Amino acid sequence: MSTTTLAPTPTVKYGRDAEVVHRLRPEPATAREQAAQAAVGDLDFEIFQHKMHMVALEGKETTMKLGASTAMRWGDVAFGIYTAQGDLAVCATGIYHHAVLSQLPVKYLVKHLKDDPSVGIRNGDSFFYNDPYYGGVHNADMGLCVPVVVDGELVCFIGAAVHTGESGGSEPGGMVNGAKSRYDEGLLVPPIKIGENFTLKEDLLAMLATMTRDPRTMILDLKARLAAARIAERRVRDFIDEKGADFFVGALRKVLTVTGAAARRKVAALNDGVYRQPRFIDTTGPESQLLRINLAVEKKGERITLVLDGSSPLLPDRPVNTYFQGIIGLAMVYFCGWLFHDLPANNGLLEAIDWRFPDDSFVNAKGDVPVSYAPATQVAFTQGMFMAGARMTYATDPSRAVGAWYTGFAVTVFGGVNQWGEPMADITPEINATGAGGRPGRDGVDCAGAFFATMSDCGDVESTEADRPFLYLFRNFFDNSYGHGKHRGGSGVGFGLKVHGVPWVGLGSMGFGAHFPATLGIFGGRAAPPAFVQAVHGSNVDALMRAADPGLPNSMGALYHQGTPEEGQRSFHNLAFPPGPFMAGDTYYVPVTGGAGYGDPLQRDPTAVVQDLRVGRVSPEAARDVYRVIADPRTGHLDEAATEAARAEARRERLRRAKPYDAFVREWEQKRPPADILRYYGAFPDPARPQAA
């Protein structure tokens, strides 16, 4: 049974609807749907699924080609076909959280606007929305949908959900580090009718453009969603003309029915048990603080229950709060991509999932608290899902028990005017170049993408430089950025850039994991290392670049090992820091790191370590001290005897350090973090416990 306490009923008509956000699962089938799906044969149903997926895929690709924001161009796009009640039945996306979140705004407009005489739903209408209370994530995630009405009957909706890089908050880039309440975070638009008679309303477009720093991107992204939706609408109407509305309505409902039943069967095949994985975050946004997400995955029969009791309290004026529905959405990144990987991505999957969230917790936001940094909290939770899920699935399908991809974000946000004199605010695309986790029998993929956006891309440097005021000094593999293990994580990317072609620009970052690792290993594998941002204000990099031998680092590894000859004011920042002015020529260095390690590093094939040494993927120090692999420094050839001796000594050293479990627990329970980083944690060590007087 899913449980979260409903907020009080609003005393005015225009308050947020606390009921509709709990309708994450498919709506009960109507009598019309039940009769229609019973008439859909198996062969015709398979053809229908394929055709509709192709329609959705065309919509997704069209949206990407027409949009302007970084996320839209490089694949942070979900495109889908919804039932008349608002359930997302067909979805083309690598952004799996939209598979269960993007229907909430549609269900809102069905509930509140469909029969309202001042609004209504007709052919040619289009609806826009971005309120994170309904979208589940944050203000920068925006959506648009259109209804399809046939012979006076609403048969479906078609829509696109995309991260647009600017939402008009008190800081640029869609994520507000200093947000004290939701009113600092910019646009808060529940579903509104933005177009009628196949025409967008210019007055509303002007309003949205005026309320954001980058009006061109805002409007182009909005029109891209609409253009793609209209193309898909034509495809759907052609299909209905051929097969009839009865078949279409029944087949769309059958997708949800079949998906839910298949999800329950897959869950039933797993071993019953409770899989616990607490996760910690080292920031609230504005400052370094310790927070806990206390995840337990309870599997019994054909249901999985996500329990988050014992997580840290609500933060009234810090932006890392998240709505519970956003956590469920990020759980689907794991479920759709790994556990239910062979099933359609739609909210029928939630027929096998329950959840329980504590009240007054930062994972169950209420009221006016800010949520700009909710993605950080949600991805921290998802890493817990990966780790608990690996243990849950190992006995039945070890191939799906994998290490997590990098989950610390390291998102660079910016705002200002570009080199063409145009206002702009967005994020850079390197978030889509993180390393994948180690896997059974194989290393993680280098620069695989973003785990929550597996079909996305980081683009090429030249595309970013073409309309952003940056010149890249380098962007390539960040060696040693992964978790070591029997199968290492994939390398992430590191990049350095300088402000170029403008007097100044605002630069900042969003993420976590600067004080302790954001991405932990599994089955004895090691964590990916902590990450931080470096900057040089007043840099003389332009003069150095004109020199015959500038000596500038050409990779993040070189920057860490050799430093940089730049003169200027060097500074180091958490991955969460607010945007500030960077002048022309100032430099900025960011690691977007690697995946988790899988298995004991001492079990790694020594020849694989030597190969990584040859291509520079691992450092000589890590090869020697972590993997205990000895190679001839002159020839690079493996010394098998010396390696075996070094590994045997490492195992003996482990035994010398070992202690009985009870002794370890007694010692561990005496440890406590410094009081000044527990301000928002709740009672230590268990935030669910009442604070001592």
N, C-alpha and C positions, 0 to 999 in steps of 0.2 A: 504494500500500500504506500503510495507516495504521500509524503507529509511535508508541508511547510505551512506556517500559520498565515491565513489571509489577513491582509491589512484591513483596517476599518473601512467600511463603506464610505466613499466620499460624501460629504454633506452638500456638495454642489455638483451639478451635472457634468462639469468639465474637469473633474479630478481624474487621476489615472485609474484605470480599471484593473483592480487586483484579482478579479476572477478570470479574465480571459488569458492571462499569462500562465495560468495553470493548465490550460488546455493544450498541452504539448503532444499528447497522443491523438490518434485519429478520432474525429467526431463519430458518434454512433451512426451507422449507415441508415439512410432514409429508406422508406418503403420503395421509393423509385429506384434507388441504388441497388437494393437487395434483389428486386425483380430483374433489373437490367444485368447485373453481374452473373446471375444464374443462367442467362441466355448466352454468355460468352464462351465459346468453345476453346479448348486448350491451344490448338494450332493458331487460330485467329488471335488469341491472347498473346502468344509469343511474337507474332508479327507486329501486333500493336505495340508491345513494349519496345521492340527494336525501332520502329518508326518514330515513336514519341521521344525515345532517347536521342535519335538523330536530330529531331527538331530542337530539342533542348541544347544539344551540343552545337548546332548551328547558331542558336541564340547566344550561347556563351562566347563562341569565337567572334561573332559579329560585335558583341559588346566590347570585347577586348580591342578589336581593330578600330572602333570608332571613338573610344574614350580618350581622355587626356591625362588623368591622374596616373601616378606611378603604379598604384596597385591595380588599376583597371588595365593598363597596358601590359602588365607582366603577369596577370592571371589571377588576382584575388577577386574572382568572379564566381557567383553561383547563379544559375539560370534554371527556372523550373516551371512546371505546369501543375496547378493546384486544382483540387476539386471545388465545386461550387460552395462547399462549406469552409474552404480555406486550407485543407490539408495538402501538403506538398507531396504529390504522388510520383512525379518524374523530375529528376534533378541531374543536371550536368555540372559537376564541380569537383575541384580538389579541396575546396573549403568546406569540409564536412559539417562544421557547426551550423551552417545555413540549412542543412538538410532537416533540422528540427527546430530552428529558430525563425526562419523567414516566413513561416506560416502564421506566426502570432499577429503581425500587423494586418494580414489578410483576414484573419478571424475577427480582429477588432472592427474592421470596416464592414464585414458582413453583419456583425452584431449591432453596430451603432449607426452606420451610414446607409446600408442597403435600402432600408425602408423609411429613411428620414425624408420627408417631402422636400426639404431644402437641398438635399444632396442626391440621393438615389444612385443607382448603378445602371448604366446604359451602354450600349455599343458606342465606341468612340471615346469613352471616358479613360482617364489615366489617374492613378493615385500615387503620391509620393509620401515617404516617411523616413524618419531617422531617430526617433526617440528610443534610446537604448533600453528603456523599460520594456518595450515591446520587441525590439530587435535583440536584446539580451547581452550585447557586448558594450559598445561605446558609440558616441555621437558620430564618429567618422564613418561608421557602417550605415550606408544609406540604400534605400530600395525604392523600386517603382513597379507597379503592376497594372495590368489592364484586364477588364472583364471580357468574356466572350459570351454573348447572348445569341441564342439561335431560336427563331420563332417565338420570341418573347420569354424564353427560358434561359436563365443563367446556367451555363454548363461547366464553366471553369474560369480560372484566372491564369494569366501568364505573367511572369515577372522576373526581374533581375535584382540581386543584392550584391553590392560592391562597396569596398572601402574607398571613399573619396578622401583625398589627403588633407582637406581643410574643412573645418566645421564652424569657424567663427568664434572660437573660444578666446579666453584672455591671453592665451599663448598660441603661436602658430603651429600648424602641423597636425591638428586633430587630436592631440593628447596633451592635457594641461597639467603640468607637474605641480603647479601651485594652486590647483583648484580647491576652494574651501567648501563649495556646494555645487549642485548641478547647474546653478545659474552662472558659474564661471566657464562652463564648458561649451557654450555656443548653441547652435541650432538644437531645438528640442521640438521636433515636428511629429505629432501623431499622424496617422493616415489622413491626408487631405486630398480633395479632388484638384488636381493641377491641370487637367485638360478635359475638354468636352468636344464632341463632334470632330474627333480626330485632330484637334488643334490644342496646343498648349496655351495656357493663359499667360499672356505677357506680363500682367500685373504681378502675378505670383512669381514668375521667373525673375522679375526685377527685384522683388523682395528678397528672394533667396540669394541672388547675386550680390545684393547690397550687404547682406548679413555675413558674408565670408570674405576673406582676404584675397581669394583667387577666383574672381567671378567667372573668368573664362573656363577654368577647369570645372567649376561647379556646374555650369550650364551644359558644357560639352558632355560631361559624364551623364547628366540627367537625360540629355537627348539620345545618347548612345544606348542607354537602357530602353528608352521608348522605341527607338528604331528597331532594335533587336526583337522587342516584344511584338511589334507589328508584323515583322517577318514571320515570327513563329505563329502568330494568330492566323495569318493567311494559310500556313501549312495545316494548322488544326482545322480550319474551316473546310479546306479541301478534303481532309480525311472524313469529316462529318458529312460532307456532301456525298461521299462515296459509301460510307458504312452506316450513316444515320446517328442521330444524337443518342438514341437508346444504347447502341453499342459503345459509343465513346464514354458515356457516363458510367456504364457498367464496368467497362475495362479499366477505367481510371480508379474506381473503387476496388476492383479486384487486385490491382497492384498493391494496395495497402493491405488487403486481406491476406494475400499470399506472403508478403514480406513479413507481417507479424507472426504468422504461423511458422515460417522458416526460422525466424529469429528465436522463437521459443524452443524449437527442436535443437538448434545449435547450442543454446545455453544448457539444455537438459543433458547434453553429452559431456559437459564438464564435470569435474569432481566437485562435490559440495565442500564448502569450507569458508573461512573468513580470512581475507588477505589484507593485511594492514600495511599502510605506507604513509606515514606522516611526511609532510613537505614543509619546508621553511623558506621564507622570503626575507631578504636582508634590507628592504627599503619600504617606506610608506609613500615614496615619491620624493617629497622635499628633504627627507633625512634618512640616515641609516638607522633602522630599527629592526627588531626581530618579530616576525609573525609566523603563525603556524596554521597550516591547512591539515586537519586531522582526518585522513581518508581511511575508511574501511570498506572493502568490497565484499559483501556477503552474498555467496552463491548458494541457492537451495532450490532443487528441482529445476523448473524451467524459468526461474527468475533470478536476476541479479539486482541487489539493492545497494545503492551508493549511500554511505552514512558519513556525515561530516560533523557529527557531534564532537565537541572538544576543540573546535577551531577558534582562532582569536576573535575578540569582540569587534563589533561595528566601529569604524573609524569615522567620527562625525565630520571631520574636516580634512580628510586625506583621500587622494584619488584612487587608491588600490582596492576599494570596495568593488564587489561584483554582485549583480543580481543572480539569484539561484538559477534562473533559466539559462544564463550564460555559462555556468558550470556544466549544466546538462548538455548544452551545445558543444562544449569542448570535450566532454566525455565521448561524444559521437565521433570526434576525430580519431580516437582510439578504436571505438567499436566499428565504425564504417571502414576504416583503413586496415584493421588487423583482425578483429574477431569476426565481423560480418562482411569481410572483404568480398565475398562472392554473392552478396545480396544487394538489391537496389538500395540506394541511399535515400531514404525517406523516413518520415516520422512513424511509419509502421513498425520500425525497429524498436521503438519505445514500448511496444506491447510486452517486451521481455525485460524491461528495466523499471525499477522503482527507485525512490530516493527519499532521504530524510535529512533535512537541514535544520540546524539550530536557529532559534530566533536571536536577534540582537548580535549577529555575527557578521564579520566583513565578507563572508561568502554568501550572505543572504541579505543584501542591502535593502533598506527601506527609507522612505522619507526623501529628504532633499540632499542626502550625502552624495559627494562626487564619485564618478566611476570612470574617469578618463583613462586610468591605468588598469582598468579591469582586465585587459588582455594579459597583463603580466601575471596576475593572480590566477587567471584561468589556465594559462600554459603551465604554471607551477603545479596546479592540480593535475593537469594532463600527464605530466611526467610521473606523478604518483600512479595514474591509471596504467601507464606503460609498465611500471615496475610491478604493481600488483597483478596486472594482466599477464605478465610473463610467467609469474609463478602459477597463476590460475590455469593457464593453457599448456604449460610445459608437458604435463603427463599425457595429454590427449593429442596435441599437435605442437611438438617442440619447434617446428619451423616458424611458428608465429610468435614465439617467445623471443623478443628482440630487445636490444638496448634502445633507449630513447634517443631521438635526435636532439640537437641543441635546443634548449628551451628558455634561454635567458633573454631572448629578443635582441638587444643591442640595436634598437631602431634609431636612426639619425633623423631628427625633425629639423625643418628649416622654414624660414619665411623672409619675405622682403620683396625686392624687385630684381628680375633677372637681367642678363646682359642685353636684352632687347627692349628694356624699359617696361616690361609687363609685370604686374603684381603676381606673386606666386607664394604658395605655402604648401608643403607636402612632406613626404618622407623619401629617403633614398631607397633603392631596391635591394640592397645587399641582405636584408632580412631573408630574402629568398635564396640564399647561398650557404646555408648552414650544413654541417656534416650529419649524416645519418648514423644511428647507433650500430655497434657490432651485432652480428647475427650468428646463429648456429652454423658453424662451418665457414663463415665468410666475414671479412671486415665490413664496416659500414662504408657507404658510398661517400666519396669526397664531394663536398659542395653539392649535396643532393637537392637542396631546396629548403623550404620551410615545412616542418612536420605537419602544421595545420593547413598548409596550402601546397599539397604535394604536386599539383600540376602547374605551379607558378614558376617564374623564371626571374633572374636578376637583370636580364637585359645585357646590353653591351655598354661599355664605358662611353663610347662616342654618342650613343643615344641620350644618355644623361647629360653629357657635356653640351649637347646641341641647344638645350633650352634651360639649363640650370647654370648658375654662375660659379661653377667649380671646374678645376682642372685636376684630374687624378694624377697623383704621383706614382701610385701603384695600386693594383688590385689583383690578388692572386691567392694561392693556397697559403693558409696560415699553419705552417707545420708545427707539430706538437700541440695543436689546439684541441685535440681529441682526448678521450679517455683511453688509457692503455688497457690491454687485456689479451687474453688468448686470441681474441679477434678484436682488433682495435676499432674505435669509432672512426668515422670518416672525418677528414680535415674540413674545417670551415674556411671562410675567406677572411683576409685582412685587407684593409684599404687605407690609403692616405690620400688626402686631397687638400688643395689650397683654394681659398676664395679668389675668384678670377673674373675680371671683366666688370666688376661693380665696386663702388666705394666700400660697401659693407653688406653683410647679411646676418640674420639671426640663425644661430645653430644651437642645438641641444640634443638630448638623447632620452630614450625611454627604455627601461629594462631592469634586470636585477641580476645578482650573482657576481658582484664585484668583491664581496668580502668572504664568501664561501661559494663553492660550486653550485651552479644552477642545474647541472645535468649530471646525475649520479649513475655509476655503473651497476651492472647486475651480475649475479652469480660469480662474484669475486673480481669483476672488472672495476676499473678505476673511473673516477669522475673526470669530466672535461674540466680544465682549469678555470679559475675565476677570470673575469675579463673587466677591463676598465678602458676609459677613453683618455687619450693624450692630446694636448693642444699646445701650440706655440703661437702666442700673440706677439706681434711685431717681428715676425720671422724675416730673415734675410734670404729666404728660399729662392726668390727671383734672381738675386745676384749669384747664388750658388749654381742655379741651373744654367746660367750663362758661362760658367767656368768650364774648362776643358775636362776636369775630373772633379765633379761636385761632391762626390763621396756621400751622396744622399742614400738612405736605405731604400732597397727595392722590394722589400717584403716586410710583413709584420715581424717575422722571425729575426730579420736583420736589424730592425728597429730595436727589438728587445735585447739582442745580443751585442750589437755594436753601437747603439745609440744613433743620434743624428748630429751632424756638425752645425745645425742651425743655431743662430744666435737669436735671442728674444726671451720672452717670459714664458717658461715652460710650466704647464699645469697638468694635473691628473684629476680625473673626475670619475664618480660612480657612473654606472650605465643609466641611472636616473638622475638627470640634472636639467634644470630649466634652460630654455633658449636664451642666449645672450649675444651681444654684438661681436662678430668676427670681421675684422677689417680686411681690405684687399691684401693678399699675400699671406695672411695668417693660415696656419696649417692645422689639420685635424686628423687624428689617426684612430681607427676603430677596429677592434677584432669582433667578428661574427663567427663564433667558434664552432667546435666539432661535436661529434656524437659521443655517446657513452661507450665505455669499454664493456666487453662481454667475456667473462671467464678470467681465470688467474693469469696474469702476465707471464709467470714462470712456465706456463704451458704453451706459450706461443712458439710456433715453429721458428727456430733460429734463422733459417734461410729467409723467412719473411721479414724478419728484423733487418737482416743484411740488405735485402732488396730495398727496404724503406730507407736505410742509410744511404744507399747508392743514389737514390733519387731525391734525397733531402727531406723525406717525409717524417723522419724521426731524427732527433739530435744524437750525437755520439754519447752525450751524458745520459740520456734516457735509455739508449740501447744498453749501456753499461750498468746503470744503477737501478733501472726498473725491470728490464728484461733479463739482465745478467747475461748478455750476449757479448762474447769477446771476439773481435775481428782484428785482423792485422791492420794497423794504422797506415801501412804503406801500400798494401795490395787490396785491402778491403775484403779479403777472403775470410770466411768463418774459421775460427779455431774451435773445433768441436770439443776437444778434450778440456780446454780451458773454460769453455762455456758450461760444460756439464759440472765441472768442479765449482764454478761460481754459483750455479743454481743449487747445488747440493749444500753449499755453505749458507746460502740465503734461506733454505728450508730449515737448516739447523738453527739459524738465528731466530726464525719465527718461533720455533719450539722453546728456545731460551726465554723469549719474551712472553710466552703464553702463561695464563693463570686460570684457575678454575672459574667457571661461569659465575658462581655465587660471589666469589671474591671480586670479579670484574664489576658486577652489579653494585656491590657495596661501595666500591671506589667511585663508580660512575655517578651514583646518586648523590654523592657529596659535591659534585661539580655544579656550577651555576654561572650563567652568563653575567656580565656586569649589569648592575641595576639600571644604568643609563640607557641600555638598549632594550629594556623590557617595558617601556612606557606604554606601548599599545598591545603587548603580547597577551595580557590577561594573567591569571594566576600561574606561576611557574611551579612545576613543569606542565601542569594541566590547566589550560585556559578555562575549561568548563567548571573548575572548582571555584567556589566563592572566594573572593579576596580576603585575606586575613585582616582583621580590624587593626 
